Amino acid sequence: MWSGRLVNRRKDGRLYQEEATISPVRDSSGNIVNFVAVKRDITEHLELASQLLQAQKMEAIGTLAGGVAHDFNNVLQVAVGYSELILSDEELPGHYRADLKKILESARRGADLVGRLLTFSRKTDIKPQPLNLNRRITELWKILDRTIPKMIDIQLLLGEHPASIYADPTQIDQVLMNLTVNARDAMPEGGKLIFETANIVLDEEYAAMHLGAQPGHYVLLTVTDTGTGIDQETLGHIFEPFYTTKEVGEGTGLGLAMVYGIVQQHGGHIRCYSEVGEGTAFKIYFPALVADEELNETAERVIPRGGSETILLVDDEELIRDLGSRILTKAGYRVITGSDGKEALEVYRQSSDKISLVILDLIMPKMGGKKCMEAKAKVIIASGYSESGPARGAMSRGAKGFVQKPYKMRELLTMTREVLDKD
């Protein structure tokens, strides 16, 4: 008998991870006449296990950071307290006073770092109140417009009538400022910084695929820059305290750790989507303050109708291909998938008469979505960036629609039907 894990290929060409046990079947003489294989698709299980491991690591780091921070606070309290006490002595010689002020300033900077660690570990008190996120961003924009370099174009694309969130105004300002500073540093030659808000509903399917997410009403804050982007290895560490890619002396590595801690403390969750050379988008989901009637009304909305057309779905991330394929297949569509632009273009050229629609990621290996747009097809752009970010160029080149990754079933099916029904 053999048991283990394999990477296998589905009939439609998609790869997946499986757990298998293969056992021999013997006849009465003991000769092997057949084999029995028991297999289980564990792709989704492995992805959720990876998310759980990351969440546990962040929790462990938070616990450690919180404990260390409290100890440091005691040490710093002595330094700050005695410095202030000695400085209050009017007979203290001037040259001592200048040196003590430097010690006091340094100790206070240390206390500020400790405060950030406590924020990350969610051990600080918050003073939440109903808050209009649009208003908060607009107030911040007045400050940023005077302090951010002029070669960075700040755009506000704020949704109409956003739901209120229950949040600490000071901590929300910290989130916005930290993301702004990161974006500024990623665009030394200039670029665009875009703030967007929208009311959204996360469904059961989204929550099942994203550890820590709960179904319900949210206000989505998206902060997008057109800077240098982040490689995939770094992306897995960006929320860890003291992890930084900046030069020594240019950052503490606590900015995004603070953002992560604040979002978690407010019952929300955060995702980052980035590609090297294509910019970065941070998506923060804050629980919305909505009435029970609104929740029920949303739950009763009818799922958009499907169809029988053939759709080519192209994405280099296997789990996203799988999810999109399942949603579309369940709605009756026939789905062909591709893992990169070159493969997608070849499939389309061979079967263009059968394919009614292409759902295409913008950034892929071998050949990106922008290059694939040259094929004369009905195209929906699917991207983790916002429609106002890097996707804008693709829309101007003739894409018929846009859906946000990760896919939400209702949005994907609605956009698919709308584009297919257009002339």
C-alpha positions as CSV (number, residue, x, y, z in Angstrom):
1,M,0.0,0.0,0.0
2,W,1.2,3.5,-0.8
3,S,-0.2,6.8,0.7
4,G,0.9,10.4,0.2
5,R,0.2,13.6,-1.5
6,L,0.2,14.3,-5.3
7,V,-0.2,17.3,-7.6
8,N,-2.8,16.1,-10.1
9,R,-4.5,17.6,-13.1
10,R,-8.3,17.9,-13.6
11,K,-10.0,17.0,-16.9
12,D,-10.2,20.7,-17.7
13,G,-6.4,21.1,-17.3
14,R,-6.3,22.7,-13.9
15,L,-3.8,21.5,-11.3
16,Y,-4.8,20.6,-7.7
17,Q,-3.4,18.9,-4.6
18,E,-4.7,15.5,-3.6
19,E,-4.2,13.1,-0.8
20,A,-4.2,9.5,-2.1
21,T,-4.0,5.9,-0.8
22,I,-3.3,3.2,-3.4
23,S,-3.7,-0.4,-2.4
24,P,-3.2,-3.7,-4.4
25,V,-6.1,-6.1,-5.0
26,R,-4.9,-9.8,-5.1
27,D,-6.5,-13.0,-6.4
28,S,-6.7,-16.2,-4.4
29,S,-3.1,-17.0,-5.4
30,G,-1.8,-13.7,-4.1
31,N,-1.1,-12.2,-7.4
32,I,-1.9,-8.5,-7.9
33,V,-4.8,-8.2,-10.3
34,N,-5.8,-4.6,-9.7
35,F,-5.3,-1.5,-7.6
36,V,-7.8,0.5,-5.6
37,A,-7.1,4.3,-5.2
38,V,-8.9,6.4,-2.7
39,K,-8.2,10.1,-3.3
40,R,-9.3,13.4,-1.7
41,D,-8.9,17.0,-3.0
42,I,-7.1,18.9,-0.3
43,T,-6.3,22.2,-2.2
44,E,-8.7,24.3,-0.2
45,H,-7.7,22.6,3.0
46,L,-4.0,23.4,2.5
47,E,-4.8,27.0,1.7
48,L,-6.9,27.4,4.9
49,A,-4.2,25.6,6.9
50,S,-1.6,28.1,5.6
51,Q,-3.9,31.0,6.6
52,L,-4.4,29.5,10.1
53,L,-0.6,29.1,10.5
54,Q,-0.1,32.7,9.6
55,A,-2.8,33.8,12.0
56,Q,-1.3,31.7,14.8
57,K,2.1,33.2,14.1
58,M,0.7,36.7,14.2
59,E,-1.1,35.9,17.5
60,A,2.1,34.5,19.0
61,I,4.1,37.6,17.9
62,G,1.4,39.8,19.4
63,T,1.5,38.0,22.7
64,L,5.3,38.3,22.8
65,A,5.2,41.9,21.8
66,G,2.6,42.7,24.4
67,G,4.6,41.1,27.2
68,V,7.9,42.7,26.2
69,A,6.2,46.1,25.7
70,H,4.9,46.1,29.3
71,D,8.3,45.3,30.7
72,F,9.9,48.1,28.5
73,N,7.3,50.5,29.7
74,N,8.4,49.9,33.3
75,V,12.0,50.5,32.3
76,L,11.2,53.7,30.3
77,Q,8.9,55.0,33.1
78,V,12.0,55.1,35.4
79,A,14.0,56.9,32.7
80,V,11.3,59.4,31.9
81,G,10.2,60.0,35.5
82,Y,13.7,60.6,37.0
83,S,14.7,62.8,34.0
84,E,11.7,65.0,34.5
85,L,12.3,65.1,38.3
86,I,15.9,66.2,37.9
87,L,14.9,68.8,35.2
88,S,12.4,70.3,37.6
89,D,15.4,71.3,39.9
90,E,15.9,75.0,39.1
91,E,19.5,74.9,40.4
92,L,20.5,72.3,37.9
93,P,23.6,73.5,35.9
94,G,22.7,74.3,32.2
95,H,25.1,71.8,30.6
96,Y,23.5,69.0,32.6
97,R,20.0,70.3,31.6
98,A,20.7,70.0,27.9
99,D,22.0,66.4,28.2
100,L,19.1,65.4,30.3
101,K,16.6,66.8,27.8
102,K,18.2,64.6,25.1
103,I,17.8,61.5,27.5
104,L,14.2,62.4,28.1
105,E,13.5,62.9,24.4
106,S,15.0,59.5,23.6
107,A,13.0,57.8,26.4
108,R,9.8,59.3,25.1
109,R,10.6,58.0,21.6
110,G,11.1,54.6,23.1
111,A,7.7,54.9,24.9
112,D,6.1,55.8,21.5
113,L,7.6,52.6,20.0
114,V,6.2,50.6,23.0
115,G,2.8,52.2,22.4
116,R,2.9,50.9,18.8
117,L,3.8,47.4,20.0
118,L,0.8,47.5,22.4
119,T,-1.4,48.6,19.5
120,F,-0.2,45.7,17.4
121,S,-0.8,43.2,20.3
122,R,-4.3,44.7,20.8
123,K,-3.5,45.6,24.4
124,T,-4.4,49.3,24.3
125,D,-7.7,50.8,25.2
126,I,-9.8,52.1,22.4
127,K,-12.6,54.7,22.6
128,P,-14.9,53.7,19.7
129,Q,-17.8,55.8,18.5
130,P,-20.0,55.9,15.4
131,L,-17.8,57.2,12.6
132,N,-18.2,58.4,9.0
133,L,-15.1,57.1,7.2
134,N,-15.6,59.5,4.2
135,R,-15.5,62.5,6.5
136,R,-12.4,61.2,8.2
137,I,-10.6,60.7,4.9
138,T,-11.7,64.1,3.6
139,E,-10.3,65.8,6.8
140,L,-7.0,63.9,6.4
141,W,-6.8,64.9,2.7
142,K,-6.7,68.6,3.7
143,I,-3.5,67.8,5.6
144,L,-2.0,65.5,3.1
145,D,-2.5,67.9,0.2
146,R,-0.1,70.3,1.9
147,T,2.5,67.7,3.2
148,I,2.7,64.9,0.5
149,P,5.1,65.7,-2.4
150,K,3.3,67.5,-5.3
151,M,4.3,64.8,-7.8
152,I,2.0,62.4,-6.0
153,D,-1.6,62.9,-7.2
154,I,-4.1,62.1,-4.4
155,Q,-7.5,61.0,-5.5
156,L,-10.6,60.5,-3.4
157,L,-13.2,58.1,-4.8
158,L,-15.6,57.9,-1.9
159,G,-18.8,55.9,-2.1
160,E,-22.1,57.7,-1.7
161,H,-23.9,57.3,1.7
162,P,-21.4,54.9,3.3
163,A,-22.6,53.1,6.5
164,S,-21.1,54.3,9.7
165,I,-18.4,52.2,11.5
166,Y,-17.8,51.9,15.2
167,A,-14.2,53.0,15.6
168,D,-11.7,55.0,17.5
169,P,-11.2,58.2,15.4
170,T,-7.5,58.6,16.5
171,Q,-6.7,55.0,15.6
172,I,-8.4,55.3,12.2
173,D,-6.3,58.4,11.6
174,Q,-3.2,56.3,12.4
175,V,-4.3,53.6,9.9
176,L,-4.7,56.2,7.2
177,M,-1.5,58.0,7.9
178,N,0.6,54.8,8.0
179,L,-0.7,53.6,4.7
180,T,-0.1,57.0,3.2
181,V,3.5,57.2,4.4
182,N,4.1,53.7,3.0
183,A,2.6,54.7,-0.3
184,R,4.7,57.9,-0.5
185,D,7.9,55.9,0.2
186,A,6.9,53.5,-2.6
187,M,6.6,56.4,-5.1
188,P,9.9,58.4,-4.9
189,E,9.4,59.5,-8.5
190,G,5.7,60.3,-8.1
191,G,2.5,58.5,-8.9
192,K,-1.1,58.2,-7.8
193,L,-2.5,57.6,-4.3
194,I,-6.1,56.6,-4.3
195,F,-8.5,56.4,-1.4
196,E,-11.8,54.5,-2.0
197,T,-14.8,53.5,0.2
198,A,-17.7,51.3,-0.5
199,N,-20.5,49.5,1.3
200,I,-20.2,45.8,0.6
201,V,-21.6,42.5,1.9
202,L,-19.3,39.5,2.5
203,D,-21.1,36.2,2.0
204,E,-20.6,32.8,3.6
205,E,-18.5,31.6,0.7
206,Y,-16.0,34.5,1.1
207,A,-15.8,33.9,4.9
208,A,-15.2,30.2,4.3
209,M,-12.2,31.0,2.1
210,H,-10.7,33.7,4.3
211,L,-9.7,32.9,7.8
212,G,-11.0,35.5,10.3
213,A,-13.6,37.0,8.0
214,Q,-17.2,36.9,9.1
215,P,-20.3,37.2,6.8
216,G,-22.1,40.5,7.0
217,H,-22.1,44.2,6.1
218,Y,-18.8,46.0,5.9
219,V,-17.4,49.4,4.8
220,L,-14.4,48.6,2.5
221,L,-11.5,51.1,2.6
222,T,-9.1,50.6,-0.3
223,V,-5.8,52.5,-0.4
224,T,-4.0,52.0,-3.7
225,D,-0.7,53.4,-4.9
226,T,1.1,53.1,-8.3
227,G,4.5,52.5,-6.7
228,T,7.2,49.9,-6.9
229,G,5.0,47.1,-5.5
230,I,5.9,44.2,-3.2
231,D,7.3,40.8,-4.1
232,Q,5.4,37.7,-2.9
233,E,7.9,36.6,-0.3
234,T,7.9,40.0,1.4
235,L,4.1,40.1,1.2
236,G,3.9,37.2,3.7
237,H,5.7,39.2,6.3
238,I,4.6,42.8,5.9
239,F,2.4,42.9,9.0
240,E,5.0,41.5,11.4
241,P,6.6,43.9,13.8
242,F,10.1,45.2,13.0
243,Y,9.9,43.6,9.5
244,T,11.0,46.3,7.1
245,T,12.6,46.5,3.6
246,K,13.7,50.1,4.2
247,E,17.3,51.2,4.9
248,V,18.5,51.3,8.5
249,G,17.3,54.5,10.2
250,E,14.4,55.0,7.7
251,G,11.7,53.1,9.5
252,T,10.9,51.0,12.6
253,G,9.0,48.2,10.8
254,L,6.0,49.0,13.1
255,G,3.8,51.0,10.8
256,L,1.9,48.1,9.1
257,A,2.0,46.1,12.3
258,M,0.1,48.9,14.0
259,V,-2.4,49.0,11.1
260,Y,-2.9,45.2,11.4
261,G,-3.5,45.5,15.2
262,I,-5.9,48.4,14.9
263,V,-8.0,46.6,12.2
264,Q,-8.1,43.4,14.3
265,Q,-9.1,45.3,17.4
266,H,-12.0,46.9,15.5
267,G,-13.3,43.5,14.4
268,G,-12.3,43.9,10.8
269,H,-9.7,42.3,8.6
270,I,-7.1,43.5,6.1
271,R,-5.7,42.1,2.9
272,C,-2.9,43.3,0.7
273,Y,-2.6,42.8,-3.1
274,S,0.6,43.7,-4.8
275,E,2.8,42.9,-7.8
276,V,6.3,44.2,-8.4
277,G,6.3,47.2,-10.6
278,E,2.5,47.4,-10.6
279,G,1.7,49.1,-7.2
280,T,0.0,48.0,-4.1
281,A,-3.6,47.9,-2.8
282,F,-4.6,47.6,0.8
283,K,-8.2,46.5,1.4
284,I,-9.5,47.0,4.9
285,Y,-13.0,45.7,5.9
286,F,-14.6,47.5,8.8
287,P,-17.9,46.1,10.2
288,A,-20.7,48.4,9.3
289,L,-23.3,49.7,11.7
290,V,-26.5,48.5,10.0
291,A,-30.0,47.6,11.2
292,D,-31.3,44.0,11.2
293,E,-33.9,44.9,8.6
294,E,-31.1,45.8,6.1
295,L,-29.3,42.5,6.8
296,N,-32.5,40.5,6.1
297,E,-33.2,42.5,3.0
298,T,-29.7,41.7,1.6
299,A,-30.0,38.0,2.5
300,E,-33.2,37.7,0.5
301,R,-31.8,39.2,-2.8
302,V,-32.1,36.8,-5.7
303,I,-28.9,35.3,-7.1
304,P,-28.3,36.7,-10.6
305,R,-29.3,34.3,-13.4
306,G,-26.7,32.2,-15.1
307,G,-26.4,30.8,-18.7
308,S,-24.9,28.1,-20.9
309,E,-22.2,30.1,-22.7
310,T,-18.5,29.1,-22.7
311,I,-16.2,31.3,-20.6
312,L,-12.4,31.3,-20.6
313,L,-11.2,32.1,-17.0
314,V,-7.5,33.1,-16.7
315,D,-5.6,33.5,-13.5
316,D,-2.2,32.4,-12.3
317,E,-3.6,31.7,-8.8
318,E,-5.0,28.2,-8.7
319,L,-7.4,28.8,-5.8
320,I,-8.9,31.8,-7.5
321,R,-9.3,29.9,-10.7
322,D,-11.0,27.1,-8.8
323,L,-13.3,29.4,-7.0
324,G,-14.3,31.3,-10.1
325,S,-14.8,28.1,-12.0
326,R,-17.0,26.6,-9.3
327,I,-19.2,29.8,-9.2
328,L,-19.6,29.9,-13.0
329,T,-20.2,26.2,-13.4
330,K,-22.8,26.2,-10.7
331,A,-24.6,28.9,-12.7
332,G,-24.7,26.7,-15.8
333,Y,-21.7,28.1,-17.7
334,R,-19.1,25.9,-19.4
335,V,-15.7,27.0,-18.1
336,I,-12.2,26.6,-19.6
337,T,-9.3,27.8,-17.5
338,G,-5.8,29.0,-18.2
339,S,-2.9,29.7,-15.8
340,D,-1.0,32.3,-17.7
341,G,-1.5,34.8,-20.6
342,K,0.4,32.8,-23.2
343,E,-1.7,29.6,-22.5
344,A,-4.9,31.7,-22.5
345,L,-4.1,33.3,-25.9
346,E,-3.4,29.9,-27.4
347,V,-6.7,28.5,-26.1
348,Y,-8.7,31.5,-27.3
349,R,-7.2,31.3,-30.8
350,Q,-8.1,27.6,-31.1
351,S,-11.6,28.0,-29.7
352,S,-12.6,31.6,-30.4
353,D,-15.8,30.5,-32.1
354,K,-17.0,28.8,-28.9
355,I,-15.8,31.2,-26.3
356,S,-18.3,33.9,-25.5
357,L,-16.4,35.7,-22.7
358,V,-12.9,36.0,-21.2
359,I,-12.4,36.7,-17.5
360,L,-8.8,37.9,-17.2
361,D,-6.4,38.8,-14.5
362,L,-4.2,41.8,-15.3
363,I,-0.9,40.6,-13.9
364,M,0.3,37.1,-14.9
365,P,3.5,35.2,-15.8
366,K,4.7,34.8,-19.4
367,M,2.2,37.3,-20.7
368,G,0.1,39.7,-18.8
369,G,-3.6,40.5,-19.2
370,K,-2.8,43.8,-21.0
371,K,-1.1,41.9,-23.8
372,C,-4.0,39.4,-24.0
373,M,-6.4,42.3,-24.5
374,E,-5.1,42.5,-28.1
375,A,-7.3,39.5,-28.9
376,K,-10.7,40.6,-30.1
377,A,-12.8,39.2,-27.4
378,K,-15.4,40.3,-24.8
379,V,-13.2,40.7,-21.7
380,I,-14.0,41.2,-18.0
381,I,-10.9,42.3,-16.0
382,A,-10.6,40.6,-12.6
383,S,-8.0,42.3,-10.3
384,G,-7.1,42.7,-6.7
385,Y,-6.4,46.4,-7.6
386,S,-9.4,48.7,-7.8
387,E,-10.9,49.8,-11.1
388,S,-9.4,53.2,-10.6
389,G,-5.8,51.8,-10.2
390,P,-3.8,49.8,-12.8
391,A,-7.1,48.3,-14.2
392,R,-8.0,51.7,-15.6
393,G,-5.7,51.3,-18.7
394,A,-7.3,47.9,-19.5
395,M,-10.8,49.4,-19.3
396,S,-9.8,52.1,-21.7
397,R,-8.4,49.5,-24.1
398,G,-11.8,47.9,-24.5
399,A,-12.6,45.7,-21.5
400,K,-16.3,45.4,-21.0
401,G,-16.4,45.0,-17.3
402,F,-14.5,44.8,-14.0
403,V,-14.8,42.5,-11.0
404,Q,-12.8,42.7,-7.8
405,K,-10.7,39.9,-6.6
406,P,-11.3,37.8,-4.5
407,Y,-14.5,36.9,-6.3
408,K,-17.8,37.5,-4.7
409,M,-20.4,35.2,-6.2
410,R,-23.2,37.8,-6.7
411,E,-20.8,40.4,-8.3
412,L,-19.1,37.9,-10.6
413,L,-22.4,36.4,-11.9
414,T,-24.0,39.9,-12.3
415,M,-21.1,41.3,-14.3
416,T,-20.8,38.1,-16.4
417,R,-24.5,38.3,-17.4
418,E,-24.4,42.0,-18.1
419,V,-21.4,41.7,-20.4
420,L,-22.7,38.7,-22.2
421,D,-26.1,40.4,-22.8
422,K,-24.4,43.5,-24.4
423,D,-24.3,43.7,-28.2
